[in-house]
Amino acid sequence: MRITLRQLRYLDALAAEGHFGRAAERAAVSQPALSAQIRELEEALDCQLVERATSGARLTPAGREVVERGRRILAGVVDLETYARTAADPAAGSLRLGVIPSIGPYLLPKLLLALADTFPALKVGVRETVTATLVGELQDGALDLVIASLPLGDPSFVEVPVFTDAFLLAMPAVGPLSLGAFERAADIPTETLLLLEDGHCLRDQTLASCGALDARRLTRAGVTSLATILQLVAAGQGITLLPELFLAATPLDAGRVRLRRFSDPEPHRTIGLAWRRSSPLSKLCERIAGLTAELKPAADSVPA
């Protein structure tokens, strides 16, 4: 008995959901059909892939390995389909673009206009979510191209840095927190620091820029957007590091928020593009990387 792509897709859905019913909904198939296909896959491979229980389903060690290998196979099939669809002209097909939330709203407006001017026949679909999700979807072939903070650390990706994005200190314009004279990010008192919630790479980058901190003293705001962080700073709730890309695209009330650049070397992140090495859209992605590099904010676009 031979294994099929359908069986691998169904097992992938089960791995993502951990439940046969939800996996069936995800795969748009009946639960008995999905269960039968996975049993056939187990028979074909002569090993148990799933532990079945009334509360759900758990992959066995063999199941996790098969899912991992199956995802690479499914991604290769996606690349094959994309190649066939775009063989004549990749720029006349479609591109599935992923971007992290701390970049998307501030870079995409200009980038999408540049793509429309340069590749008028290209259809671009955008997916905005956190880095870990984008990496998984790029690995699996659900995305063609990702814009994020580098490095992503997957050897199967081509990673192209396009520009550095400096971090500036944002503090209230009035009140006790406005008096801080911090030459380095590492000088910021932990208890005053406002951060995005766990899962956002910008949180990790900010913590890395600030050196060794006592995590127990961090403010637990549960904030998911830079715009909200900025409003908290304006309200005197704390201080933070904000990327230049965000500040260049965001109106700032100088009466409520004060910005300051750090002394050299400035803390920063590296913004870049990543795609699968096997992708048939590699040449197109290289051209898009060139366009993106031209969109770096001008050095004087953020007063500080």
C-alpha positions in Angstrom: 0.0 0.0 0.0 1.4 3.4 -1.0 1.0 6.5 1.1 -0.8 9.5 -0.4 -0.5 13.3 -0.2 -4.1 13.3 1.2 -3.0 11.1 4.1 -0.1 13.4 4.9 -2.4 16.5 4.8 -4.9 14.8 7.1 -2.1 13.9 9.6 -0.8 17.4 9.4 -4.3 18.7 10.3 -4.5 16.3 13.2 -1.1 17.4 14.4 -2.2 21.1 14.3 -5.5 20.5 16.1 -4.9 17.6 18.4 -8.5 16.4 17.9 -10.1 14.3 15.1 -13.2 16.4 14.9 -11.4 19.7 14.6 -8.9 18.2 12.2 -11.7 17.1 10.0 -13.2 20.6 10.0 -9.8 22.0 9.2 -9.4 19.6 6.3 -13.0 20.0 5.1 -13.7 16.3 5.3 -15.9 14.1 7.5 -14.3 12.7 10.7 -14.7 9.0 9.7 -13.0 9.7 6.4 -10.1 11.5 8.1 -9.7 8.8 10.7 -9.8 6.0 8.0 -7.1 7.8 6.0 -4.8 8.1 9.0 -5.3 4.4 9.9 -4.4 3.5 6.3 -1.3 5.6 6.6 -0.3 3.8 9.8 -0.8 0.5 8.0 1.2 1.6 5.0 4.1 2.7 7.3 3.6 -0.2 9.7 3.8 1.9 12.8 1.4 3.7 15.2 1.4 7.5 14.5 -1.4 8.6 16.9 -2.5 7.8 20.4 -6.3 7.9 20.4 -8.2 8.9 23.5 -11.7 10.3 24.2 -10.2 13.6 25.1 -8.3 14.0 21.9 -5.3 12.7 19.9 -1.6 12.8 20.6 1.1 12.0 18.1 3.6 9.3 19.0 7.3 10.0 18.5 7.1 8.2 15.1 4.0 10.4 14.4 5.9 13.6 15.1 8.7 12.5 12.8 6.3 11.6 10.0 4.5 14.9 10.4 7.9 16.8 10.1 9.0 14.8 7.0 5.5 15.0 5.6 5.5 18.8 5.8 8.6 19.0 3.8 7.0 16.8 1.2 3.9 18.9 1.1 6.0 22.1 0.8 7.8 20.5 -2.1 4.5 19.8 -3.8 3.4 23.4 -3.3 6.7 24.6 -4.9 6.0 22.3 -7.8 2.5 23.6 -8.3 3.8 27.2 -8.0 6.6 26.5 -10.5 4.1 25.1 -13.0 1.7 28.1 -12.5 4.4 30.7 -12.8 6.9 29.1 -15.3 6.1 31.6 -18.0 6.2 34.7 -15.8 6.5 34.5 -12.0 5.5 38.2 -11.8 2.2 37.5 -13.4 1.1 34.9 -10.8 0.4 35.2 -7.1 2.6 35.8 -4.0 1.7 34.9 -0.5 3.5 37.4 1.7 3.9 37.1 5.5 4.9 40.0 7.8 5.2 40.5 11.5 2.9 43.1 13.2 5.7 45.4 14.2 6.7 45.8 10.6 3.5 45.3 8.5 1.5 48.6 9.1 4.5 50.8 8.7 6.2 49.2 5.7 3.4 47.5 3.7 1.6 50.6 2.4 4.8 51.8 0.6 5.8 48.3 -0.4 2.5 47.3 -1.9 2.4 50.4 -4.0 6.0 49.7 -5.2 4.9 46.1 -6.1 1.9 47.3 -8.0 4.0 49.7 -10.0 6.8 47.2 -10.7 4.7 44.0 -11.1 1.2 45.2 -12.1 0.0 41.6 -12.9 1.2 40.2 -9.5 -1.5 39.3 -7.0 -0.3 39.7 -3.5 -2.0 38.1 -0.5 -0.9 39.3 3.0 -0.7 37.4 6.2 0.2 39.2 9.4 1.2 37.3 12.5 4.1 36.6 14.9 7.4 35.3 13.7 7.1 31.7 14.9 3.9 31.2 13.0 5.3 32.8 9.9 8.4 30.5 10.0 6.2 27.4 10.3 4.0 28.5 7.4 7.0 29.4 5.2 8.5 26.0 6.0 5.2 24.2 5.1 4.7 26.1 1.8 1.6 28.1 3.0 3.7 31.3 2.5 6.1 32.2 -0.3 7.9 35.2 1.3 8.3 36.6 4.8 9.3 40.0 6.0 10.6 39.9 9.6 13.4 40.6 11.9 16.5 38.5 11.0 17.9 36.0 11.6 15.2 33.4 11.5 17.7 30.6 11.8 16.4 28.0 9.3 19.0 26.7 6.9 16.4 25.9 4.3 15.6 29.6 4.0 17.4 32.3 2.0 17.6 35.3 4.3 18.4 38.8 2.8 18.8 41.7 5.2 17.5 44.9 3.6 18.0 47.6 6.3 18.7 48.2 10.0 16.0 49.7 12.1 17.3 51.7 15.1 15.5 51.7 18.5 14.8 55.1 20.1 13.9 55.7 23.7 10.4 57.0 24.1 9.5 58.6 27.5 6.7 60.9 28.7 7.3 64.6 28.0 6.3 65.5 31.6 6.4 63.8 35.0 9.1 61.9 36.9 9.7 59.4 34.0 10.7 62.3 31.7 13.8 63.0 33.7 15.7 59.8 32.8 19.1 60.4 31.2 19.9 57.0 29.7 22.9 56.9 27.4 22.5 53.2 26.8 19.4 51.0 26.7 21.0 48.8 29.4 20.6 51.8 31.8 16.8 51.7 31.8 15.3 50.7 35.1 13.4 47.4 34.7 10.3 48.5 36.5 9.7 51.4 34.1 10.0 49.4 30.9 6.9 48.7 28.8 6.9 45.8 26.4 4.8 43.9 23.9 3.4 40.6 25.2 5.2 37.3 24.9 5.4 35.9 21.3 6.4 39.1 19.7 10.0 39.1 18.5 10.3 42.8 19.2 9.8 42.1 22.9 12.8 39.7 22.9 14.9 42.2 20.9 14.1 45.0 23.4 15.0 42.8 26.3 18.3 41.8 24.6 19.1 45.5 24.0 18.5 46.3 27.7 20.9 43.6 28.9 20.4 41.6 32.0 17.0 42.3 33.6 15.0 40.9 36.5 12.0 39.6 34.6 10.0 39.6 37.9 10.1 43.4 37.9 8.8 43.8 34.3 5.5 45.6 33.7 2.8 43.0 32.7 0.7 45.0 30.3 -0.3 42.3 27.8 0.0 44.8 25.0 -0.1 43.6 21.4 0.6 46.8 19.4 3.2 49.5 19.3 0.5 52.1 19.0 -0.9 51.1 22.4 2.6 51.1 23.9 3.0 54.7 22.6 -0.2 55.7 24.3 0.8 54.2 27.6 4.1 56.1 27.4 2.2 59.4 26.7 0.0 58.7 29.7 3.0 58.5 31.9 2.8 54.7 32.5 6.4 53.9 31.6 9.1 54.2 29.0 10.0 51.9 26.1 12.2 51.4 23.1 10.4 52.0 19.8 11.7 51.1 16.3 12.5 54.0 13.9 10.3 52.4 11.2 7.2 52.7 13.5 8.1 56.3 14.5 8.6 57.5 11.0 5.1 56.4 10.1 3.3 57.5 13.3 2.2 61.0 14.2 3.7 62.0 17.5 2.4 64.5 20.1 5.6 66.2 21.2 3.7 67.6 24.1 3.2 64.1 25.6 6.0 62.0 24.3 9.7 62.7 24.1 12.2 60.7 21.9 15.8 60.3 22.4 18.5 58.4 20.4 21.0 56.3 22.3 24.7 56.8 22.0 26.6 54.6 19.5 26.3 51.7 19.0 22.6 52.3 18.7 20.4 49.2 19.6 18.6 48.1 16.5 17.0 45.2 14.6 17.8 43.9 11.1 14.8 43.8 8.8 14.9 41.4 6.0 13.2 39.0 3.7 13.2 35.2 3.7 12.0 32.5 1.4 12.6 28.8 0.8 15.8 27.9 -1.1 13.7 25.5 -3.2 11.1 28.2 -4.1 10.5 28.7 -7.9 9.8 32.4 -6.9 13.4 33.0 -5.8 14.3 35.5 -8.5 11.1 37.4 -7.9 11.8 37.4 -4.2 15.3 38.8 -4.9 13.7 41.7 -6.8 11.3 42.4 -4.1 14.1 42.5 -1.6 15.7 45.2 -3.7 12.5 47.2 -3.7 12.1 46.8 0.1 15.7 48.1 0.7 14.7 51.4 -0.9 12.0 51.9 1.6 14.2 52.5 4.7 13.1 55.6 6.6 15.3 58.6 5.9 17.7 59.4 8.7 16.0 62.7 9.5 12.4 61.3 9.4 12.3 60.9 13.2 13.0 64.0 15.3 14.9 63.2 18.4 
